[in-house]
Amino acid sequence: MKTINLALLYGGVSSEREVSLKSGNEVFNALDKTKYNIFRYDTKTDIKKLVNDTEKIDAALIILHGPFGEDGTIQGLLDLLNIPYQCAGVMGNAIAMNKLVSKKLYLQAGIPTPDYIALRSNKNIDLNLIRTKLGFPESPLVIKPVCAGSSVGMSIVKKEKELSSAINKAFDHDDIVLIEAYIKGVELTCGVLGNKEVKALPVIEIVPNDKYEFFNYEAKYITGATNEICPARVDEKITKQVQELSIKAHETLFLKGYSRTDLILLDKGNKKELFVLETNTIPGMTATSLYPQQAKVAGYSFSDLLDKLIELAMEK
């Protein structure tokens, strides 16, 4: 069997650079060196080198997060260079990266998602609208930039005096901010895998320790900060609904290859409701990240999962 010349793209220039570097190194170590000749490119410094090496590359693994990695820009470059890659294309990444566009498409597709208001940096805060539409301050708010990952710039606001600083924090990362109804419940996440035939992976339940109010940047990346339970401690009916919503979100946002959708389960005894929060087009890819954990329970070792993603890239 021919050895595949594989471009491993990682690093980049976003606020998630360190996560990407760590993921890229773990991916490199897990790849089967008998199957792949691996060329590594930190997209912060090596774009010109990548372009010059185009003729010898068979496929690419994009292990980048945030702007210039998950927003369609690097995908557009690879399309121009005719290099296949494992994730969604320009449109899918651009849509999923933009939480406002994603939410509008979710709603059009009948996918439940928390109520929200979008605020642009040149507009004043309309407290009356926030009170009437989102029930604030009786109900807390989630404030987050429209285009950012790993909960960067995100806050939970419970008091009116906290609102302005939380919005300004989010504006540090984007010029549009989402003000969203906060739903306290069980945090769940579900990955999907495939091109033409998309299958859902087992569901993970995310339980941050008491130090964290939500699954923020520290809770995601500090060892021991979060208990991640797979399969999730929910019944078969809820599991099926989570998996169906994750596939539907994947298809609604025009994604390919793989993705991971985050949800909240609101449990009011006899009434249980699921809300989709967002969909990640390039989930974290260390051996202990959420997506590889789900894949492991489904029968894929970390190395097997990478093989499958490369296979899907070349299939496209």
N, C-alpha and C positions, 0 to 999 in steps of 0.2 A: 504493500500500500504506500502511495506517495506521501512523503512528509509535507505537511501544510505549513506554508510561510505565514505566520500570524503576527499581526501588528497589535500590540497591547498598549492602549491609550489610557493614560491616567495622569493624576496631578492636576494640571489646569490652573485657573486663576480665580476660581470662585471662593467664597467663604468656607466651602467644604473641601478645600484642597487637601488638608491633612488626612481626612477620612479617605479621600480618593487615593492618596499615596499609600496608605496602609492597606486598603483593599487591593490595589494594583500589585503590591509586593506579595500579598498572600495568594492572589490569583497566579502570579508567576511561579511561585513555589509549588502550587498544586497542579499546574499543567503538566501533562505527560510529555517529557522531552523527547521521547521516541516517536511521538506523533506530530510534534510541532517544532519548527524553527521559530523562535520567538524574538521579535524585534520590539524593544521597548521605547515608547515615546512619551515624555512629559510634555503635554500640549502647551505648557507655559513657555517652553524653550525650543521644542523640537518640531514645530509645524513644517518648517522648510525642509528638514531632514525627511519627514514623512512624505512630503510631496516628491522629493527626489528619489525616494525608495519605491515609489508606486508600482513600478513594473514587476518587482519581485514579491509583492504582497498578494496573498490569496484571499485573506479575510482579516477582519479586525474585531477585537473585543474592546468595546468602549466601557471603561470603568471610571467614568467621570460623573460628577454630581453638580447640580446647580447651573448657573449661566455658563454658556460656551461648552456645555457638556450634555445637559439634559434639555436644552431649549431648541434643538434642531440645527444649531450652527455647525457643529462638527459633523453631524449627519449629512448636511448639505455639501460640505467639503468632500466627504467620502463618496457621496453620489457622483460628484464631478470627476473624482479620480477612479470611479468604477470599482470601488472596494466594498464588498458586502460586509455587513455588521449585524450584530445579534439582536438589536432592539428596534423600536419603531423608527419611522422615517422622520423627515423634517416636520411634516404637519402634525403627526401624532405627538412628538416631543414638544413642539411649540404649544399645542393645545393643553397637554397635561401639565406643563410647567406653569401655565397661567391658571391659577385657581379660580379666577372669575369666569373665564371662558369655560373651564371644566364644569363649574357649577351650573352655568346656563344650559350646557349640553346634558348634564345629568337630569335636570328638571324636565327638559324637553323629552327625554327618554323615559320619564317616569321613575327615575332613580331618586329615592328619598335622600335629602341632604339638609343640613341645618339652615334655618333662615339667616339672611345676611343683608348687609348694606355695603356698597362699595364707596370708598371715599378717595377722591383725587387730592393731590397735594395743594392744588390751587383753590380748593373749596373749603368753606367753613364747616365745622361740625354742627350737625342739626340734632340737638339733644332731644327735641320733641319727637322726631322721627325714630330715633334710637329707642326712646321710651315706649312709643306706641307699637312699633313693629317688633322689637326684640325684648320688650318687657323689662328693660333695665331701669333701676338697679335691683329690682326684686329678683331678677335672674341675671347671673354673671354673663360677661361677654368674652369671646376670644378675639384678640386683635392680632392680625398677621399680615405680612407683606404678600401681595398677589403672586410674585415670582421669587420664591426662595424655598429651599428644602431644609431637612433636618431640624425643623422647628426654629430656624434662625429668625430672630426679630419678633418672635411670638410671645404674647402675654395673655394671662387670664385677668380680667378686671372685674372687681366686685363693688368698687366704690367710685362715685362720680369724680372725686379728686384724683383718681389714678388714671382716668381715661386719656387725658391730654398727653401725659408722658409715654403711655403705652403706644399711642398712635404715632408720636414722634419717633419712638424706637423702631416701629415698623417702617416708617418713611425713610429711615437710614438705609433700607435695603431695596426700596422700590418707590415709585411715585404714585402707586395705587395701593390702598390698604383695604383688606376685608375686615368688617366688623360683623362678627358672627355670633349667633346664639350659642351659648355654652351648654352642652348636654353632658351631664355627669352620668357615666354608666361604665359598662365593661368595654375596654379597648380591645378590638380584634383586628387582625390583619390576615389577608389571604392572597397568595400568589397564584398566577395562572401561567401556563406554559404551552407554547405551540404557535404555529402559523395558521394554516387552514383549519386544523382541528385543535381547538383550544380547550385545555383541561385545567381544572382547578386543583390546587395542592391542598393539603390539610391546613386547617385554620389554627392560628396562634392567638392565644390570649396574652395580653401585655399587662403586667402588674408592676408599675413603678413602686419603689419602696416609699415609706411615709415621708421622706424628705422632699419628694417631688409631687407637685400638684397635678402634673400631666407628663406625658412622655416627651420631655424637652431634650435639648441637645446633650446635656450631661447625662440624663437618664438613658439616652440611646447609646452613648459611647464609653461611659465609665463602667468598668467591670464590676459586676455585683449590684449595680444601681437598680436593675430591673429583673423581675422574674418573668421569664417567657415560657409559657406552657403550651406544648404542642403534643397532641391535639388539644384545642381549647376545651374548657370545662362548660360546654354548652350542649344542649340536647341535639339530637339528629336533625330535627326540623330547622332549628336556627343555623346549624352547620350548613345545611343544604342551601338555605336562603343567602347566607354569607357568600358561599361559593358561586351561586347564581348571580348575585349582585356584582361580584368581582369580575366574572366573565362579561357581564353586561356593560360594566364600566369600561373594561378593556376594549370592547368592540365599539362602544359609543364614542370613545376618544380616538378611534382609528389607530389602535396600537397593534404591534406585531411582536412575535418572538416570546416576550414575557413581560410581566408587570406585577406590581403588588398594590392592592387597594386596602386602605385603612378605613375602619368603620367603628362606630360606637353602638353598643346595644343598650337601649334604655329599657330597664326591667321594672315595671310597676305591677308586680304580682301576676295578675291574669293578663295584663297587657304588656307585650314585648314589641319594641320597635327598633329597627335598624336604620342607621343614617350613615351614608357614605361621606367621608371627609375629603379624601383625595386619592389619586392614583399615581404611583411612582413608576416611571418608565425604565429607570436603571436602578433597581434596588441595591442596597448595600451588599457588598460581595466579599466580606471576610468569612472565614469558615463558620463563625458564630453569629453572623448576621441573620436577620429574620428569614429572608428568602432561602438561603442555604439550609437553615434549620427545617423549614417546611419541606424542602426537597429531600432532605435526609429521611424524614419520616415517610415520604412517598417512595423511598427506595433508591434515591440517587446519592452517592457519595459526592463530596465537593468536586473531586476530579471528574466524576461522571456527569455532574451538572454542567461543568464548563464544556465538556465534550458535546453535550446536547445543545448548548447555546451556540457553539460554533457550527454544529450541523445545521441548526435552524438558520443561521446567518447565510451559509452557503446554499441552502435550499431556496432562500428568497431570491 
